[in-house]
Amino acid sequence: MEPDDVDAIYRWENDASLWIHSASHQPFSRHALQQFIDNAATSDIYATRQLRLMAVDDHNEAIGCIDLFDFDPYHRHCALGMIIDKQHRGKGLGKLILSELELFAREHLQLHLLYCDIASTNAPCIRLFTNDGFRQCGTREEWIWHNGTWNDALIFQKIIE
């Protein structure tokens, strides 16, 4: 993450329609996000067990963000979350970003597998991960409370080595 990424992150984190897909359920101030970016710049995934990466286009504009968290270097697995900016969805960028992330995770972090939770209502994301070789290995029933109803979280994983 770079200091210039604050505008994109501010837009994504404060879009309440995306909160069903994340642990966030409240808006963030630009100042709080700037501090988060500043701290992330010096953080070490082995110390914090998490890493935030930005996906940028050919003009170095932020088009998405990848979160690696729950990193376990001993068992060599890690959770991931990903967002693609609304204006860049449906262009195959998610597939490209996921492919690059897997390469990074395998070659630089020496990971054996990646996993994620996906809301059962998020058909595009389920399709992206399934087409990339992730397989559903579980369901967290009624895991996500959103707009007055319970939604399941589907657990996906992929062995990447």
Rosetta silent file (secondary structure, phi, psi, omega in degrees, C-alpha in Angstrom):
SEQUENCE: MEPDDVDAIYRWENDASLWIHSASHQPFSRHALQQFIDNAATSDIYATRQLRLMAVDDHNEAIGCIDLFDFDPYHRHCALGMIIDKQHRGKGLGKLILSELELFAREHLQLHLLYCDIASTNAPCIRLFTNDGFRQCGTREEWIWHNGTWNDALIFQKIIE
SCORE:     score description
SCORE:     0.000 S_00000001
   1 L     0.000  144.071  178.346    0.000    0.000    0.000 S_00000001
   2 L  -118.141  156.050  177.582    1.057    3.522   -0.800 S_00000001
   3 H   -54.438  -33.069 -179.990   -0.144    6.802    0.777 S_00000001
   4 H   -68.773  -13.348 -179.334   -1.894    7.634   -2.510 S_00000001
   5 H   -76.677   -7.421 -174.141   -4.086    4.532   -2.100 S_00000001
   6 H   -58.541  -37.178 -178.116   -6.079    6.170    0.696 S_00000001
   7 H   -65.102  -44.304  179.275   -8.808    7.472   -1.650 S_00000001
   8 H   -65.698  -45.245 -179.335   -9.526    4.049   -3.134 S_00000001
   9 H   -64.453  -39.636  177.035   -9.438    2.328    0.258 S_00000001
  10 H   -59.186  -44.570  179.353  -11.679    5.037    1.721 S_00000001
  11 H   -62.246  -46.805 -177.548  -14.195    4.443   -1.086 S_00000001
  12 H   -69.188  -47.197 -176.188  -14.180    0.650   -0.636 S_00000001
  13 H   -66.048  -26.512 -177.363  -14.205    0.552    3.162 S_00000001
  14 L  -100.616    9.503  175.355  -17.086    3.028    3.365 S_00000001
  15 L   -89.193   99.999 -175.052  -19.285    1.332    0.760 S_00000001
  16 H   -59.806  -23.840  179.567  -21.916   -0.288    3.003 S_00000001
  17 H   -68.527  -17.054  179.670  -23.010   -2.600    0.162 S_00000001
  18 H   -92.635  -10.382 -174.209  -19.645   -4.382    0.492 S_00000001
  19 H   -64.039  -24.331  176.969  -19.836   -4.967    4.234 S_00000001
  20 H   -62.582  -23.150 -175.924  -21.579   -8.329    3.762 S_00000001
  21 H   -98.921    5.902 -176.872  -18.277   -9.537    2.266 S_00000001
  22 L  -142.072  179.141  176.667  -15.969   -8.315    5.025 S_00000001
  23 L   -87.311   -5.648  179.867  -15.541   -7.997    8.749 S_00000001
  24 L   -80.716  137.514  178.056  -16.158   -4.235    8.483 S_00000001
  25 L  -142.490   27.318  179.884  -19.524   -2.916    9.546 S_00000001
  26 L  -156.438  153.214  177.549  -18.784    0.743   10.082 S_00000001
  27 L   -73.381  157.628  177.521  -17.309    3.614    8.106 S_00000001
  28 L  -119.583  145.891  175.877  -13.692    4.661    8.550 S_00000001
  29 L   -77.896  156.254  176.887  -12.269    8.161    8.509 S_00000001
  30 H   -60.476  -39.696  179.658   -9.671    9.093    5.923 S_00000001
  31 H   -61.919  -45.593  179.441   -7.261    9.836    8.805 S_00000001
  32 H   -62.002  -40.371  179.109   -7.729    6.364   10.340 S_00000001
  33 H   -69.176  -35.286  177.271   -7.139    4.744    6.949 S_00000001
  34 H   -64.444  -40.788  176.863   -4.028    6.862    6.355 S_00000001
  35 H   -64.148  -39.994  178.074   -2.630    5.668    9.694 S_00000001
  36 H   -60.858  -45.239  179.249   -3.479    2.076    8.729 S_00000001
  37 H   -62.800  -43.960  179.783   -1.611    2.483    5.431 S_00000001
  38 H   -61.209  -41.544  178.833    1.373    4.052    7.189 S_00000001
  39 H   -70.217  -37.684 -179.523    1.542    1.157    9.659 S_00000001
  40 H   -65.039  -29.347 -177.995    1.066   -1.464    6.940 S_00000001
  41 L   -63.038  -27.206 -177.945    4.055   -0.080    5.050 S_00000001
  42 L  -110.499    4.469 -177.164    6.402   -1.236    7.801 S_00000001
  43 L   -81.143  152.768 -179.395    4.582   -4.369    8.922 S_00000001
  44 L  -116.135  124.154 -176.869    6.032   -7.827    8.500 S_00000001
  45 H   -57.071  -28.850 -179.999    3.640  -10.681    7.667 S_00000001
  46 H   -74.586  -24.725  178.005    5.620  -12.978    9.960 S_00000001
  47 H   -90.828  -42.768 -174.363    5.068  -10.607   12.894 S_00000001
  48 H   -93.678  -15.461 -177.721    1.519   -9.390   12.189 S_00000001
  49 L    64.238   22.137  177.344    0.224  -12.559   10.448 S_00000001
  50 L  -153.439  157.652 -179.560   -1.372  -10.331    7.801 S_00000001
  51 E  -152.667  135.577  176.897   -0.481   -8.409    4.645 S_00000001
  52 E  -112.497  129.867 -179.360   -2.395   -5.954    2.480 S_00000001
  53 E  -125.342  142.543  177.681   -1.531   -5.670   -1.201 S_00000001
  54 E  -100.964  141.494  172.124   -2.893   -3.284   -3.817 S_00000001
  55 E  -100.134  127.777 -177.829   -3.709   -4.296   -7.377 S_00000001
  56 E  -124.580  155.414  177.867   -2.898   -1.495   -9.811 S_00000001
  57 L   -88.756 -171.926 -178.297   -3.430   -0.976  -13.523 S_00000001
  58 L   -64.474  -17.351  179.346   -0.870    0.075  -16.140 S_00000001
  59 L  -101.032   13.465  179.711   -1.228    3.705  -14.964 S_00000001
  60 L    63.364   27.800  175.409   -0.521    2.752  -11.328 S_00000001
  61 L   -94.020  137.852 -179.799   -4.151    3.421  -10.354 S_00000001
  62 E   -66.942  126.240  177.302   -5.627    1.187   -7.659 S_00000001
  63 E  -117.132   -8.409 -179.602   -8.139   -1.269   -9.102 S_00000001
  64 E  -176.519  175.383 -179.051   -8.369   -3.638   -6.148 S_00000001
  65 E  -142.707  142.074  177.643   -6.991   -4.824   -2.860 S_00000001
  66 E  -120.548  130.464  175.362   -5.941   -8.227   -1.548 S_00000001
  67 E  -109.800  126.064  168.496   -5.858   -9.079    2.133 S_00000001
  68 E  -107.029  127.863 -177.024   -3.790  -11.981    3.384 S_00000001
  69 E  -150.092  169.953 -175.653   -4.615  -12.770    7.002 S_00000001
  70 E    55.582   37.927 -178.680   -4.596  -15.603    9.506 S_00000001
  71 E   -68.243  127.118  178.975   -1.145  -16.418    8.098 S_00000001
  72 E  -125.247   95.655 -177.111    0.291  -19.608    9.579 S_00000001
  73 L   -68.935  -22.167  178.804    3.903  -20.111    8.454 S_00000001
  74 L   -72.878  -51.095 -179.776    4.212  -23.403   10.328 S_00000001
  75 L   -86.727   -5.955  172.254    1.230  -25.095    8.694 S_00000001
  76 L    60.976   47.676  172.660    1.837  -23.006    5.538 S_00000001
  77 E  -137.768  164.455 -175.627   -1.663  -21.711    4.932 S_00000001
  78 E  -158.348  145.316  174.029   -3.319  -18.322    4.834 S_00000001
  79 E   -85.695  154.937  177.260   -6.758  -16.779    4.411 S_00000001
  80 E  -138.315  151.481  172.355   -7.393  -14.290    1.660 S_00000001
  81 E  -135.829  150.185 -176.817   -9.872  -11.593    0.828 S_00000001
  82 E  -147.744  142.077  172.419  -10.079   -9.613   -2.372 S_00000001
  83 E  -132.310  138.212  173.227  -11.978   -6.657   -3.728 S_00000001
  84 E  -114.914  131.069  178.831  -12.066   -5.378   -7.289 S_00000001
  85 L   -54.106  141.211 -175.426  -13.301   -1.825   -7.817 S_00000001
  86 H   -51.396  -40.624 -176.578  -16.826   -1.792   -9.293 S_00000001
  87 H   -72.722   -9.573 -178.913  -15.720   -0.120  -12.520 S_00000001
  88 H  -110.766    3.405 -179.718  -13.143   -2.866  -13.157 S_00000001
  89 L   -75.720  154.320  177.384  -15.314   -5.927  -12.523 S_00000001
  90 L    78.098   14.106 -178.306  -16.212   -8.316  -15.314 S_00000001
  91 L  -112.192    5.196 -178.955  -12.953   -7.733  -17.204 S_00000001
  92 L    83.902    6.314 -178.087  -11.066  -10.842  -16.077 S_00000001
  93 H   -71.344  -33.669  177.890   -8.902   -8.873  -13.646 S_00000001
  94 H   -59.387  -42.592  178.464   -9.962  -10.968  -10.650 S_00000001
  95 H   -62.361  -44.387  179.440   -8.620  -14.075  -12.369 S_00000001
  96 H   -64.376  -45.136 -179.695   -5.330  -12.340  -13.168 S_00000001
  97 H   -63.654  -43.428  179.151   -4.941  -10.952   -9.656 S_00000001
  98 H   -62.592  -39.173  178.149   -5.738  -14.317   -8.084 S_00000001
  99 H   -63.580  -45.292  178.947   -3.166  -16.009  -10.314 S_00000001
 100 H   -65.629  -38.205  178.691   -0.454  -13.488   -9.339 S_00000001
 101 H   -63.536  -43.364  179.329   -1.396  -13.815   -5.670 S_00000001
 102 H   -62.770  -40.854  177.466   -1.066  -17.598   -5.798 S_00000001
 103 H   -60.989  -47.068  178.341    2.362  -17.276   -7.419 S_00000001
 104 H   -60.546  -46.343 -177.883    3.472  -14.830   -4.705 S_00000001
 105 H   -63.356  -39.815 -178.453    2.063  -17.035   -1.927 S_00000001
 106 H   -73.967  -48.952 -172.428    3.725  -20.173   -3.276 S_00000001
 107 H   -82.404  -33.924 -174.949    7.120  -18.745   -4.223 S_00000001
 108 L  -102.955  -30.977  179.092    7.690  -16.059   -1.589 S_00000001
 109 L  -102.562   -5.812  179.021    5.670  -17.206    1.404 S_00000001
 110 L    58.233   36.487 -177.647    6.147  -20.934    0.744 S_00000001
 111 L   -78.423  150.358  176.525    2.430  -21.553    1.324 S_00000001
 112 L   -94.102  -38.246  179.684    0.769  -24.901    0.779 S_00000001
 113 E  -151.005  156.750  174.006   -2.804  -23.630    0.554 S_00000001
 114 E  -117.936  148.983  177.495   -5.028  -20.567    0.486 S_00000001
 115 E  -143.919  162.051  179.297   -8.565  -20.402    1.811 S_00000001
 116 E  -158.394  159.995  170.891  -11.439  -17.957    2.027 S_00000001
 117 E  -105.863  135.943  178.452  -15.043  -17.523    3.118 S_00000001
 118 E  -129.675  130.635  176.928  -17.508  -16.319    0.479 S_00000001
 119 E   -58.051  135.931 -177.380  -21.079  -15.245    1.147 S_00000001
 120 L   -61.515  -17.888  179.379  -23.437  -17.771   -0.431 S_00000001
 121 L   -87.820   -3.578 -175.736  -25.170  -14.874   -2.212 S_00000001
 122 L   -96.193   73.412 -176.447  -21.984  -13.742   -4.000 S_00000001
 123 H   -58.406  -42.538  179.770  -22.306  -15.744   -7.230 S_00000001
 124 H   -60.844  -39.705 -179.562  -19.604  -13.828   -9.195 S_00000001
 125 H   -70.073  -41.498  177.307  -17.015  -14.449   -6.468 S_00000001
 126 H   -59.719  -43.276  179.603  -17.991  -18.107   -6.107 S_00000001
 127 H   -63.555  -44.118  178.996  -17.620  -18.496   -9.881 S_00000001
 128 H   -57.799  -51.349 -175.772  -14.195  -16.751   -9.878 S_00000001
 129 H   -70.485  -39.094  177.932  -12.750  -18.964   -7.151 S_00000001
 130 H   -63.288  -44.881  178.945  -14.324  -22.178   -8.457 S_00000001
 131 H   -65.174  -22.230  178.341  -13.016  -21.510  -11.976 S_00000001
 132 L   -88.142    0.026  177.242   -9.555  -20.939  -10.467 S_00000001
 133 L   100.616    1.181  173.465   -9.535  -24.386   -8.863 S_00000001
 134 L   -71.612  146.008  177.806  -10.702  -23.538   -5.360 S_00000001
 135 E  -122.635  145.040  177.732  -13.090  -26.133   -4.006 S_00000001
 136 E   -74.149  125.509 -177.703  -15.815  -25.696   -1.471 S_00000001
 137 E  -120.087    5.912  178.111  -14.829  -27.637    1.627 S_00000001
 138 E   177.915  170.780  177.882  -17.442  -26.456    4.088 S_00000001
 139 E  -136.681  131.306  171.174  -20.328  -24.204    4.972 S_00000001
 140 E   -98.230  101.219 -173.898  -20.721  -21.888    7.930 S_00000001
 141 E   -70.904  136.866  178.821  -24.494  -21.936    8.229 S_00000001
 142 E    47.166   47.332 -173.543  -26.252  -18.654    8.998 S_00000001
 143 E   -87.353  -29.091 -172.888  -22.853  -17.052    9.534 S_00000001
 144 E  -116.815  120.444  176.031  -23.519  -13.604    8.040 S_00000001
 145 E   -94.357  120.022 -177.559  -26.274  -11.295    9.261 S_00000001
 146 E  -149.237  126.702  178.353  -27.168   -8.822    6.521 S_00000001
 147 L    51.081   42.443  174.600  -30.257   -6.700    5.924 S_00000001
 148 L    80.426    8.844  178.079  -32.345   -8.635    8.419 S_00000001
 149 E  -135.855  157.315  176.425  -31.542  -12.119    7.135 S_00000001
 150 E   -91.682  139.900  175.857  -28.954  -14.804    7.767 S_00000001
 151 E  -126.416  147.078  175.814  -26.650  -15.896    4.962 S_00000001
 152 E   -78.879  150.876  169.655  -24.303  -18.856    4.800 S_00000001
 153 E  -108.962  124.578  179.239  -20.564  -18.406    4.361 S_00000001
 154 E   -93.658  133.110 -178.322  -19.044  -20.959    2.031 S_00000001
 155 E   -96.948  124.287  178.079  -15.496  -22.067    2.816 S_00000001
 156 E  -119.782  148.196  174.241  -13.207  -22.525   -0.192 S_00000001
 157 E  -146.365  158.610  176.669   -9.598  -23.677   -0.341 S_00000001
 158 E  -143.877  128.865  172.552   -6.954  -24.437   -2.916 S_00000001
 159 E   -80.439  125.937 -170.946   -3.716  -26.342   -2.559 S_00000001
 160 L  -111.720   -0.801  179.304   -1.210  -24.205   -4.457 S_00000001
 161 L  -104.897    0.000    0.000    2.069  -26.130   -4.328 S_00000001
